Amino acid sequence: MTSEEVTGPRGQVGPGAAAGTALARPVAGASVGSVVPSRWRIVFGRFAGSWGGRFGGLLLLGLFLLAFVGPVLVPWSYLDKDFLAFLQEPTGAHWFGTTQTGGDVFALTLRGMQKSLLIGLLVAVVSTAVAAVVGAFAGYYLGWTDWVLGWVTDLLLVLPAFLVIAVLSPALGQGAWLALVVLLAAFMWMVTSKVVRGMTISIREREYVRAAQFMGVPGYKIIFRHVIPNMASLLIVDATVNVSAAILTETSLSYFGFGVQAPDVSLGGLIADGARTAVYAPWTFWFAAGLLVLLILAVNLIGDALRDAFDPTSNRGRR
């Protein structure tokens, strides 16, 4: 290789020319990483530069702190009852008031938000992971593997998910919220897996995948080392969307009595109980409903900001 091929002079077509036009020459004393920022650094810069990303991130962080640190600030737990304060309006002793059974609304609401956050995050992680694995294996191997996984995916798509979960969740008993996570995740991965399958069919034809196949690397290693990591942007955005979807689904199930079971609480159950007394005791309803709205708003803002940050043609992430 000559020096001209490396430097890529004007008018020459070659590897050096491509590199010379794409990247600026490093300044003396500067590291390559400072001149050519990584893709993740660019994505983070776009995300942090958008008002939705900043506001949504700060709001979600505040709700997390409120949910997990707030209970330490009050003497009441979600299981305690104040038999001298039934349906008492907000006071210094009970910041959000009390329920008709004497429960502290502040403690109950924070406990419900804890459960909603945990369920939403776990469902998002599990469902996105299942979608990535199923879609990648189906798109990489094709043939019988694709047919079997596609059949299972289509079968789950046509099942009435809400009805199935509503029938099975009461049989799980009290405190089985982890089983509810499994049920919710089992019906939230199918659409994403089809998108992943299509992207995998395209990725498997690229040179680095062909090179790995030529070197005898097993297919499952190629999937986890090369295929799935190249779809990280899709999976991250999808996981964010699944958080809000899981929270809303769990809230709906709990509202109708099919979600988190007593003595534990969730925002859906609190909203259902508060709806009965909302006319003459609005604090039993509006605090839980308001925090649910803020939680969904924060997650959706983060999801939109991430989508714009990963999209190289988007300008909103730079505002």
NORJOVEN-V973047 format. One record per backbone hydrogen bond with DSSP energy under -0.5 kcal/mol. NH is the residue of the N-H (numbers start at 1). CO is the residue of the C=O. Records with the same first field share a line. If there is no record, write none. Layout:
# NORJOVEN-V973047
NH->CO / CO
This chain:
# NORJOVEN-V973047
6->2
7->3
8->4
9->4
12->9
14->12
16->5
18->14
19->15
20->16
21->17
22->18
23->19
30->27
35->31 / 32
36->32
37->35
42->38
43->39
44->40
45->41
46->42
47->43
48->44
49->45
50->46 / 47
54->50
55->51
56->52
57->53
58->54
59->55
60->56
61->57
62->58
63->59
64->60
65->61
66->62
67->63
68->64
69->65
70->65 / 66
72->69
73->69 / 70
74->71
80->77
82->102
83->81
85->82
87->85 / 99
91->94
97->94
98->88
99->103
102->99
104->80
105->97 / 103
106->97
108->104
109->105
110->106
111->107
112->108
113->109
114->110
115->111
116->112
117->113
118->114
119->115
120->116
121->117
122->118
123->119
124->120
125->121
126->122
127->123
128->124
129->125
130->126
131->127
132->128
133->129
134->130
135->131
136->132
137->133
138->134
139->135
140->136
141->137
142->138
145->142
146->142
147->143
148->144
149->145
150->146
151->147
152->148
153->149
154->150
155->151
156->152
157->153
158->154
159->155
161->159
164->160
165->161
166->162
167->163
168->164
169->165
170->166
171->168
172->169
173->170
176->173
177->175
180->176
181->177
182->178
183->179
184->180
185->181
186->182
187->183 / 184
188->185
193->189
194->190
195->191
196->192
197->193
198->194
199->195
200->196
201->197
202->198
203->199
204->200
205->202
206->203
210->206
211->207
212->208
213->209
214->210
215->211
216->213
217->212
222->218
223->219
224->220
225->221
226->222
227->222
228->223
230->226 / 227
231->228
232->229
235->231
236->232
237->233
238->234
239->235
240->236
241->237
242->238
243->239
244->240
245->241
246->242
247->243
248->244
249->245
250->246
251->247
252->248
253->249
254->250
255->251
256->252
257->254
258->253
259->253
264->261
267->112
270->266
271->267
272->268
273->269
274->270
275->271
276->272 / 273
277->273 / 274
278->274
281->277
284->281
285->282
286->282
287->283
289->285
290->286
291->287
292->288
293->289
294->290
295->291
296->292
297->293
298->294
299->295
300->296
301->297
302->298
303->299
304->300
305->301
306->302
307->303
308->304
309->305
310->306
311->307
312->310
314->311
318->315
319->316
